[in-house]
Every structure is written in C-alpha cells, then in structure tokens.
Amino acid sequence: MKSSNIGGQAVMEGVMMRNGDSYAVAVRTQNQDIVVKTEQCRSVIKYKALTRIPFIRGVFNFVDSLVLGMKTLTYSAGFFLEEEHQMTAEEAADKEKATVSADDRQNDRGKDAVMIGTVCVAVLLAVGLFVGIPYGVSELLRRFVTQNEFVLALFEGLFRLLLFVGYVVLIAQMDDIQRVFMYHGAEHKCINCIENGLELNVENVRKSSKQHKRCGTSFLLFVMLISIIAFLFIRVDNPWLRLAVRLLMIPVIAGISYEIIKLAGRSDHFLVNLISKPGMWLQNLTTREPDDSMIEVGIASVEAVFDWRAFENRPEEGNTERPGGEQ
C-alpha cells in the first residue's frame, strides 16, 4: 500500500485534509450544501529546519497540527453557532473573498495569536489531567508502597492509560462527538481508499477501512505507552524533581512517538503492523462508520488539495508523510 502523504482530522460536520503546505476544510452546512475552503498552512515555527530533524520535528509538527486543528474546528463551528442565520455556500464564498485587505491580514494574525493561546491552555489542561493527576495519585500511594519504585511507576503509567481510555469512552457518549467520530471515520476511509489504489468515490470509500496507522489516536496511545516504559527506568528521589522530569520528558516522548507513527505510515513490515495494532484497536472508540453524505464531504476535502488520479499512476516510493490519518 502506497502512502499518500496526506492527513487530516474531523471537524464539526466536516473534514479537514492537509497535503504538504495546503489544507482544505469541507463542511456540510445546515442547508445541506458542501462548502470547501482551501488555504496555505502557516507554521508557528519560523525555522523550517527544526521540522525536519528526527525526534525533534515531531514536537513542532505536533504543535502545528494542534493550532491548525483548532483553527479549522473553530471555522466549522461558525456555520452552526448562529442558529438564526444559516450561511449558504455563496455567502461563505463571499466571506472568504472579503479577507483581502491589510487590516484583515492583521486581524488574521491576531486570530492566530488567540488560537495559539487557546492551544496552550488546552495543552496545560491535558498535562494536568494526564500527567499531574496520575503522578499525584501515585505519590499518595507511596506511603503504602515505600520500597518498590517499579510498582509505583507501573501503577502511575497504567492509571494514566486508564484515565486516557476512560476519557475517550466518556466523550464518545455525547451525540455531537459521535458525529465528529463518524466524520473521523470518513477521513480515514477516504485516505485508505486512495492508498489502496481505488477510485475515490462513495462506493469504494464505504468499503474501505475506518482505521489508519497514522491516526492521531495511535500517536497519543504511543505517548502513553512510551511514558510507562520510560518512567520505569528513570528514577529520582526528590518528589518535585520527579514531577519536573515527567514534564521535561513530554517533548522527548512525543518526538519518539512521532517517529514510530511516521515509520508505520510507510512500512507494512509485520513488526510495524504488530506494534500498530493497539492504536488500531483504540480507533474503534474514536471512529464510527459514516453515512454517504459524510463520505461525500470527505471526498470533497481530499479533491480540493490532492490529485488522487495522478497518485494512482505514481510508482511507490519513499515519502515524508505527517502522522495522521491525522494531518
């Protein structure tokens, strides 16, 4: 299977697809139109060389993905937050054409700054939930297990993993999130359809898999699993230093996880497929089977940034895909 070098994510009633420095967001509006927006990606990292250094690039690409993901999610939500006014495809196009002046570009930079701030807050909350709470619980347990650092580290890691899976299961019960997960399935199925050499149409997409080795869900699971292994062997006596080490190791663990996902995206070796299995299983929680109207949105997003017909005729070769089925 050839890697297409594209990735994306689900948004509210839509799909975002990214190919290189371009991305497209396709949204099914309340009027049942499909509105497609295409733009160039603006990286928050000014030095492009940093995004190409192994084990370092993963951190910066992950930050870029978070910012772009928040931006496109906010854009898609704009179609549904004002219930009294249903935006048509023509109105959306006119709105996009209006953003051409210097003042508007300045406003865009201001919006990007706000978006970066929002991402920072979200990251801090995630660190508190998935690093701070498990660490605090393990410290409380320390008074009962004073002589076995291995058991404490293992408990902390397993508790973190359980917390992550529990969080995914909990949000998956929400109706709106279930629809997002259906669009997530449409995104994966579109990419799998292309990468398996099939014509990109509703019928072929429908029969393609909703699981993908480059999914962000798999990336996050690798982060959890690698952190368990790392902290089994990294031991510090001072409790504040232990917490500091866990925080400082986050970029390192993210960089390693990125390289694993990157390898998984371009290799079908049985060992790579084996270590990808847990992430694929977890995707059963974060993807749902889409209906045909959702598949149509996914196809529209792909075709806005990717020439799948040319890809079908291209010989398989090395590539530099981003993790994603997600960006």
N, C-alpha and C positions, 0 to 999 in steps of 0.2 A: 504494500500500500504506500503510495507516494504522499508525503506531507505537503499540504497546500500552502503552508506558511501564513495562513490566516487564523485569526482567533476572534473571540468576541464575548458578549455577555447578553443576558436577557435584561430588558428594561420594562417599564410599565406598558403593557400591551404592545410590546415590540422587541426588536432585536438590534443590537449594535454589532457590526462586523468591522474588524480592523485588518488592513493589509498594508504592511510597511508603514509609511508616514501618512496614510489616508485612512479615514474611517467613515462609515455610513450608519445612520440610525434610521430604521424603518419602523413606523408606528401606525397601528390600526386605530383611527380616530373613532369618536362616537358616531360619526356619520358613515362609518364603515369604509372610508377612503383609506388608502395606504399612503402616508406622507413619508418621503425619503429625504433625509438631509445628509449631504456629504461635506466633509471638511478635512483640512490638513491637521495632523496632530501637532500640538505644541508641547514639547517636553519641558518639564520643570527643571531638568538637568541641562545646564548650559554646555557642559563639556561632554561631547558625544563619545569621546574615547572611553569614558567611565562605563558606558552602556555596552562595551564590547569586551571588557576584561573578565575572564571566567571567575566565578564565585563572588565578584563584586557587582557585575552587571545585573544580577538577579535582584539585588536590593533596589537599585534605581529603576529598573524596568517595572518592578512591583509597585513602586511609588507612582510612576507614570500611569500604570493601569488603574490604580485606585482613584487618581484625580480624574482621568478620562471616564471611568465608570460612574463616578459621582456626577460628573458634568452631563453625561448622556442620560442618566437616570432622572436628573432634575429636568432636563429638556422634555423627556417623555411625559413626566408628571404634569407639565404645564398644559397638556391637552385635556386634562381631566379635573384639575383643581377648580376651575371656574365653571361650575355646572350651568350657570345661566347663559353661557356663551359657548356654543360648540364650534370650534375652529374648523373650517373646511380646508381642503388641500390647497386651494387657491390662496386663501388667507395666510396659510402657513408659508407658502412660497413668497408672497408679498412681504411677509415679516422678515424672511431671510434676506431678501433683496434690499431691505431698508438699512441693513447694518453695513454701510459702506464708508461713512464719514470718519474723520479723525477722532471726533468726540466719541463716536460709537466704538471705535477700536480701543480708546482709552477706557470706556466702560467695560469692554470685554476683558481688559487686563485687570480691572477692579474685580470683576466677577470671578476671574481665575484665582485671584488672591483669596477671595472669600471661600472658593471651592477648596483651595489648599488648606485653609484654616479649618474647614469642616472635616476634611480628611484627617488632619492632625488630631482633632478632637475624637473622631471615630477610632483612630489607632490607639489613642491613650485609653479610651474606654475598653477596647479589646484587650490591651495589655493588662489593665486592671482586672478584667474578668478572667482571662485565661492564663495569666502569669501570677498576678497578685493574690487572687483568692486561693488557687491550689497551693501556693507557697505558704500562705498564712495558715491554711488547714494542716499542712504537713508540720509546721512549727508547733502548732497546738498538740499534734500527735507525738512530738519529740519527747515530751515529758513521760510518755509511756514506753517509747522505744528509744532509749537513750544510747544504746551501744551498737546500733545497726544502721549505719548511714545508707547502705544499699537498699534496705527495706523502705526507709523514708523517701529516698529519691524515686524508687519504683512506685510507691504509693502516690507521690505528688504527680508523677507523669501520667499514671493511669487515671487519677482523678481529673487531671486536665483534659485527657482524651474523652472521658465520660461526660465532662461538662460541655465539651465541644459538640459531641454527638447529640447530647440532650438538648442543647440549644437549637441545633438543626431540626430535630424532631419536633420541638415546641413550635418554632415559627412555621413549620410545614403544615400546621393545623389551620393557619389563617387563610381565608379564602383568596385574598389578594396575592399572597405569597404563592399559593398553589398555582395561580395563573402565571405568575412570573416563572415558576418552575416548569410550566408547560412550554413557555417561550424558550426557556433554557434547553429543554429537550429539542425544540425546533432548531435552535442554533447548532447543537451537536449533530443532529441528523443531517442538516444541510452540509456541514463540513465533512461528515463521514461519507455522504453521497458523492461528493466531489472527489475525495481522496480514494474512493474505491472505483473511480473511473466511470461512474454512471452519469447519464444526462441529468442535469439539475431540473427536475420537475416534481410536482406534488406526489405523484405515484412512487417515484424512486426514493424521494426523501422519506416518505411514510414508512417504507420497508427497511430503511437504514437504522443503525443502532443509535440510541439516545445516550450512549456512554462514549467518552473520548478520553484517551490517555493524557492529553494536555489540559484537562479541565482544572480550573482554579480550586475546585473541591479537593481534587487529588493533591494539589500543591499544599493546601492547608493541612491535609492529613499527614503528608510527609513532614511538614514543620512539627507537628505534634509528635510523630514517631521518632524523628531525629533528636528532638529535645529530650525525650525519655532516655535514649541511649547516651547522649552527651552528658547529662547530669548524673548518670550512674557512675561516671568516672571522674567528673570534675567536682572536687570536694573542697569546701572552705569552712573553717571553724567559726569565724565570726558571722552572726546571722545577717548583719547589714551587708557584709561583703558577699554573702551567698545571694542575696537579692540583687545586688549590683551586678554580679556575674551573670545572673539569669537575664537581666535587661540588656547587658552588653553583648550577650551571645545571640540575641534575636536576629540582628543582621547577618551574622555568620551562618546561623541555621537556615535563614531564608535564602541565602546565597547557595548553600548546598542543595536545598530542596529545588531551587530553580534549575540547577544543572541536571538533577535527576529527571525532572519533568521535560527538560529540553532533550535529553537523551531518549526518553520514552517516546517523544514525538517523532523521532527519525529512525527508530530501531524496532524491528519485530523479533529480536533475539528472545529466546524463551525465558531467559533470566530477567530481562527487562519487562516482559509481559507478566512474569510471576510477581515482581515487586509492584507492578502497577495494579494488580488485582484488588487489593484493599480499597484503593481510591475509586476503582470502577464500581465496587460494591456500594461504597458510600454514596456514589452518584445516584443510586436508586432512591435516595432520600431527597436529592436536590434537583432531580429532573422528573418530569411527567410526560406522558405521551401527548403531543399536541394535536389539535384538530387541524383540518385542512386550511382554514383561514389563517391560522398561526404559521403554518408551513409557508404559505404564500408570502407572509411578512418576512420570514427568514430568507426566502429566495430573493425577494426584492432588495434586502440589505446586502446579500452576497453580490448580486449582479451590479450593484452600484460601485463596488470597489475592486471586483475581481473578475478576470476574464477566464471563466471555468472551461470554456471551449478550447482556448489555447493551452490551458493546463492539461487537458485530456491528451493532447498530442505531444506534450513535452516528455522527454525521457526522464526517468527517475534519476535524481542527483542529490548531492549534499545540499543542505539548506540551513537557514538560521532562524527557525521559527520561534515565535514567542510562546510561552506557556499560555495556554488557554485551550483546548477548545475554547479558552477564555483570553483573548487579547494577546 
